[in-house]
Structures are given as structure tokens and as C-alpha cells.
Amino acid sequence: MIRTRQIIVKKNHILYSYFDNVTIKATALYNKTLFYLRHAMTAVKHSPEEWNAQERRAMQELQTSLPQMNNGSERYQLPTADNWCLSYNFMYAFFKVTKNTVFYAEGLPSNVAQNVVYSACSNMQKYAQGSTGKMKWHLPKYIRGIKRHRANFPALSLKHGMTDEGRFYLQFPKTKSVFYLKPIDLDVYKIVRVFVKYQYGDFFVSVVLDDGLEPPQLSDSPKRICAIDIGVNNFAAITNNIGYPSMLYKGGAAKSANETYNYKLSKIRQIYCKDGDYKIKSLPAYNEACITRDKIVKDYIFQVSKSIVDWCVNNDIDTIVVGNMGYKLTQDKSPNGKNFFVLLPFAKFRQTLKDKSQMFGIRYIEVDESYTSQASFMDGDKCVNQECPEFSGFRGPIEYRGFKNNFGLYGLYQTADGTIVNADLNASANIGHKAYPSLFNKDTVDISNGVLIFEHPCKEPHYAI
């Protein structure tokens, strides 16, 4: 099973300049590869007399190098209108024959360069395949501005060992400096690769490890199931069919991080963007705000996912059902009155939850959560995709326990008989019912008699009726 260890490299690190040089030259190589791929694609669509300067240059270089690339064989062919996407093997042979200075740039390891070329060709092939299928891939774009391409170091290009002081280190190619990190038990873990990503002015170094163990076998007949509805105010609403109380993980920590982030960015815009031309992404204050927000949100995601999976393991849950509707936005107000929408990484949360659950042999599935918020679970409404569906209950009752609001009370759902339940728990139960109607229904799931509320996963929950 694959595990990842991540370390942040700041500007005062001894290898910062090395990573800086490698990623800059990797970006140049990616753009150079795209230059030939894109212009070969457009050139074959019309006659040579209509080629522009870039298309003529790209096609002439490819045609001139082709005999030497083939070396008497017919392995490589020039692009045609029907087969215009150049493969990785073609581009690799082309760069070797021409001794391209960007591919053989000083300080750029050969394995990293090959991965960059493969990345560009793979992206173009996905575009070529997706343009005729159901999924539409966008044409790969050049990397511009402060963005950089990721540097991927295979395990064979790395040296590792232990110093006399007992410190574990990695040594990257074309540098004598070493990278220290926490000890890795090489009898258990095997280093697969290391990739370096530039973000917010720092480098994020991810060490990918493999313990060689096969994931546990999943149960063929699901019986003990929990369903999860993901949201903003309630980050995760969880129901189950084993008779335990439902659970709510509040999203206050993630929302607070977004609010602080929006406040800082609005202040930066007021100071530096008065003329509307200044780009704040190069400012240290912007990088600091982004890193702080990402750390808080990422930590919260990992803690919530760990808490949920630990509860599932302790209670022998064999299946987790998660609703997936796409993106959800949080809306916060900045000091100048403008609204900024910050995307919460729900896809990251679902992926983390999937990885952690599969480590313990728990089946993870996703279902479309359309109409799960409007349908009444306790009344047996079906969440089918209709143009004008009719449901037994409704969201936002006017009155509940002495509280009254003519516009509707947010977060509540009223069933046909007047019972009021939590709206997110109702949606969660409908998600489970969509996946397993016979195992997850009003006879096996109770959402009206109390709930465990987690203000934060590291705090003890409190029970509410």
C-alpha cells in the first residue's frame, strides 16, 4: 500500500536553490515539448503553404531529424491529419537526436526531464482521445507566470542512507547536498519516488513509500453501513444502520480559515491593487495567507477523516456511502463589502476518506446526491431524477421549539407528519438509501432521536436531542 510523507522546503533551506533551478528548467522543457506538439497538431490541418512561422519551424525540424531518428527503419512517422498526436517515444528520440539544449539543460536530471516530456505527451494524448469521447479534455496550455512544472524523481535516481549521528537522508542527482528527513524503516517501506511541487513560494517535497502489503479484502455482502453527506456548516453528517446515534462534524474550523483568508486578501488588494494592474500572487503576504489557510484546512480534513474511519473500524462498519454533487462554495464578506467565494477541498476530503477506509478493508462508494436534501427519508420518498418531483416534506420549517422565522429555520427538515429533523442527517440517510434501499431505510435507520455533535474532531462530542 502506498503512503506519502510531505516536507516543506523554505528559502533558508540548503536545497531550495537546487529545487528552484530544477523546476524552472522543467517548466521550460514542458513548454518546449508543447511547442512541437501543438504546432504539429495545427500544421497537419492545412497545407504547407498556409503554415505560419511557428508551424513551419516545428515541422521542418521534425522532418529534418526523422531520418536520423529512424536510422534506416520506419519506426517513427511524421504527424498526419488522422494521427497528429506525437508519442513520448517520438519526442524523446527527437530531443536526443537534436541534442536539444532545453532537454539537456545543465542541472536538470535526465530522469526528471524524461518525466516532464512524458507528462506533456500524456496531456496531449488525453486531449486527442477526449475530443472524440464523452469527456472533453482541454488543450494543454503553456505554463506561464510564477507557475512551475512538478519535478518527479524516480527511486533509481536517488541515493539514501543513514549518517553516523543516526539521521536518515536522501541525495538528489546532480547535487552534493543531502536532504534530511525522519527515519524510514527500509525493511518495511520501499521508496517509490519523490516529487517536488512549487507552491506559494515554497517547495513541497513528497516522499512516496510502498510497504508491499496488499489492501484487505472487501466484504462481498455489505451489512453494516454508514452514509455521509458533506457540507459547509455541517462538514460531515453521518447516519448508520447499526442502531448507533447519528453524528455531525461541524465545519466551523474550515469556515473560519476561509474567513481569515478572505479578510487578509481583501486588505492586500486594498493596499497593492489600487490601479488594478498589480498581481498579488508574488507577494510574501499572499503566500503566507495561502499556506496558513491550506495548513488549517488540510489538517482539519485529515482529522475528520481519521475520526470517521476510526469510528467505523471500532464499530465493524463494512461500507461507507458518500454523496457527491460536485463543488460547494463558502461565501464570506470582506471588509470592503465585496463577496469572495473560496472553494473548500471536498474532493480532497473524499479522496482521503477513500484511502483511509480502504486501508482497513472498508468498502467506499459514492452516489449522486441529487434530490437527497428535498426528499423525506422518514416518509419513504424516492430520490429519482424527475423534472418536477414531489416530496412529502420540506426544508426550513417556520417554527420549532419556540423559535419562529417566517423565512424558514435553516438546517431543519419537516416531514409529512410534522416531525422536524436535521436537514443534513435527512440528506445523509437518503444517500445511504440510494445505494442500499433494502438495508438503509426508515426501519433500520433512526435520525430523529438525538445526535452526537463534534465541534472539532480533537474534542469530545456532546449529545443533543
BELLIN-V223697 format. One record per residue. RES is the residue in one small letter. PHI is phi as a letter, one per 30 degrees, with the letter a starting at -180 (* if undefined). D_FIRST is the distance of its C-alpha to the first C-alpha in whole Angstrom. Layout:
RES,PHI,D_FIRST / RES,PHI,D_FIRST
This chain:
m,*,0 / i,c,4 / r,b,7 / t,b,10 / r,c,13 / q,c,17 / i,b,20 / i,c,24 / v,c,26 / k,c,30 / k,d,33 / n,d,34 / h,d,31 / i,d,32 / l,c,29 / y,d,30 / s,d,33 / y,d,30 / f,d,28 / d,d,31 / n,d,32 / v,d,29 / t,d,28 / i,d,32 / k,d,32 / a,d,29 / t,d,31 / a,d,34 / l,d,32 / y,d,31 / n,d,34 / k,d,36 / t,d,33 / l,d,34 / f,e,38 / y,d,38 / l,d,36 / r,d,38 / h,d,41 / a,d,40 / m,d,40 / t,d,43 / a,d,45 / v,d,45 / k,d,46 / h,b,49 / s,d,52 / p,e,52 / e,d,55 / e,c,53 / w,d,50 / n,d,50 / a,d,50 / q,d,46 / e,d,46 / r,d,48 / r,d,47 / a,d,43 / m,d,45 / q,d,47 / e,d,45 / l,d,42 / q,d,45 / t,d,47 / s,d,43 / l,d,43 / p,e,45 / q,d,43 / m,d,40 / n,d,41 / n,h,43 / g,j,45 / s,c,42 / e,b,42 / r,d,38 / y,c,38 / q,b,40 / l,d,42 / p,d,40 / t,b,42 / a,d,43 / d,d,41 / n,b,38 / w,c,38 / c,d,34 / l,d,34 / s,d,31 / y,d,29 / n,d,30 / f,d,34 / m,d,33 / y,d,32 / a,d,34 / f,d,37 / f,d,36 / k,d,36 / v,d,39 / t,d,41 / k,h,39 / n,e,39 / t,d,39 / v,d,36 / f,d,34 / y,c,35 / a,d,35 / e,d,36 / g,j,33 / l,c,30 / p,d,28 / s,d,28 / n,d,24 / v,d,24 / a,d,27 / q,d,26 / n,d,23 / v,d,26 / v,d,28 / y,d,25 / s,d,24 / a,d,28 / c,d,28 / s,d,25 / n,d,27 / m,d,30 / q,d,29 / k,d,27 / y,d,31 / a,d,32 / q,d,30 / g,d,30 / s,d,34 / t,c,35 / g,c,32 / k,d,32 / m,d,30 / k,c,32 / w,d,30 / h,d,32 / l,d,34 / p,e,32 / k,c,34 / y,d,34 / i,d,33 / r,b,36 / g,i,37 / i,d,34 / k,d,31 / r,b,29 / h,d,27 / r,d,23 / a,c,23 / n,c,20 / f,c,20 / p,d,18 / a,d,16 / l,d,20 / s,d,22 / l,c,21 / k,c,22 / h,b,21 / g,l,23 / m,b,24 / t,d,28 / d,d,31 / e,d,30 / g,i,27 / r,c,25 / f,d,22 / y,b,23 / l,c,21 / q,c,24 / f,d,24 / p,d,27 / k,i,30 / t,a,31 / k,c,31 / s,d,30 / v,c,27 / f,c,24 / y,c,24 / l,a,21 / k,d,20 / p,e,19 / i,c,15 / d,d,15 / l,d,14 / d,d,15 / v,c,11 / y,c,10 / k,c,10 / i,d,12 / v,d,11 / r,a,14 / v,b,16 / f,b,18 / v,c,21 / k,b,23 / y,c,26 / q,a,27 / y,h,30 / g,i,31 / d,c,28 / f,c,25 / f,c,22 / v,c,20 / s,c,16 / v,c,14 / v,c,10 / l,c,8 / d,b,5 / d,d,6 / g,i,6 / l,c,6 / e,d,6 / p,d,6 / p,e,10 / q,d,13 / l,d,15 / s,d,19 / d,d,21 / s,b,24 / p,d,23 / k,b,26 / r,c,25 / i,b,24 / c,b,24 / a,c,25 / i,b,25 / d,c,27 / i,c,27 / g,a,30 / v,c,31 / n,d,34 / n,c,31 / f,d,28 / a,b,27 / a,c,29 / i,b,27 / t,b,29 / n,b,28 / n,c,30 / i,c,30 / g,i,33 / y,d,31 / p,d,33 / s,d,31 / m,b,30 / l,b,30 / y,c,28 / k,d,31 / g,c,30 / g,d,33 / a,d,31 / a,d,29 / k,d,33 / s,d,34 / a,d,32 / n,d,33 / e,d,37 / t,d,37 / y,d,35 / n,d,38 / y,d,41 / k,d,40 / l,d,40 / s,d,43 / k,d,45 / i,d,43 / r,d,45 / q,d,48 / i,d,48 / y,c,47 / c,c,47 / k,d,51 / d,d,52 / g,i,49 / d,c,48 / y,d,46 / k,c,42 / i,d,40 / k,d,37 / s,c,38 / l,d,39 / p,d,38 / a,d,38 / y,d,36 / n,d,33 / e,d,34 / a,d,34 / c,d,31 / i,d,29 / t,d,30 / r,d,29 / d,d,26 / k,d,25 / i,d,27 / v,d,25 / k,d,22 / d,d,22 / y,d,24 / i,d,21 / f,d,18 / q,d,21 / v,d,22 / s,d,18 / k,d,17 / s,d,21 / i,d,20 / v,d,17 / d,d,18 / w,d,22 / c,d,20 / v,d,18 / n,d,22 / n,c,24 / d,h,21 / i,d,21 / d,c,19 / t,b,20 / i,c,20 / v,c,22 / v,b,23 / g,d,26 / n,b,25 / m,c,29 / g,j,28 / y,d,29 / k,b,31 / l,c,33 / t,c,34 / q,c,38 / d,b,40 / k,c,43 / s,d,44 / p,e,47 / n,d,49 / g,i,48 / k,d,46 / n,c,43 / f,b,39 / f,c,36 / v,c,33 / l,d,30 / l,d,28 / p,d,24 / f,d,23 / a,d,21 / k,d,19 / f,d,19 / r,d,18 / q,d,15 / t,d,14 / l,d,15 / k,d,13 / d,d,10 / k,d,11 / s,d,13 / q,d,10 / m,d,8 / f,c,11 / g,i,12 / i,c,15 / r,d,16 / y,b,16 / i,b,19 / e,c,22 / v,b,25 / d,d,28 / e,c,30 / s,d,34 / y,i,36 / t,d,34 / s,d,36 / q,d,40 / a,d,39 / s,c,40 / f,d,38 / m,d,41 / d,c,43 / g,i,41 / d,d,41 / k,c,39 / c,c,37 / v,c,38 / n,d,38 / q,c,42 / e,d,44 / c,b,46 / p,d,44 / e,c,46 / f,b,45 / s,d,46 / g,c,45 / f,a,45 / r,d,43 / g,i,45 / p,d,48 / i,d,51 / e,b,51 / y,a,49 / r,h,51 / g,i,53 / f,c,52 / k,b,53 / n,a,52 / n,d,54 / f,d,51 / g,j,48 / l,d,46 / y,d,43 / g,i,40 / l,c,42 / y,b,42 / q,c,45 / t,d,45 / a,d,48 / d,d,50 / g,j,49 / t,d,46 / i,c,44 / v,b,41 / n,d,38 / a,d,37 / d,d,34 / l,d,33 / n,d,35 / a,d,33 / s,d,30 / a,d,32 / n,d,33 / i,d,29 / g,d,28 / h,d,31 / k,d,31 / a,d,27 / y,b,29 / p,d,33 / s,d,33 / l,c,31 / f,b,31 / n,b,35 / k,d,38 / d,d,38 / t,c,35 / v,b,34 / d,c,36 / i,c,36 / s,c,40 / n,c,40 / g,j,38 / v,a,35 / l,d,33 / i,c,33 / f,c,30 / e,d,32 / h,a,29 / p,d,26 / c,d,27 / k,c,30 / e,d,31 / p,d,32 / h,b,36 / y,c,37 / a,b,39 / i,c,41
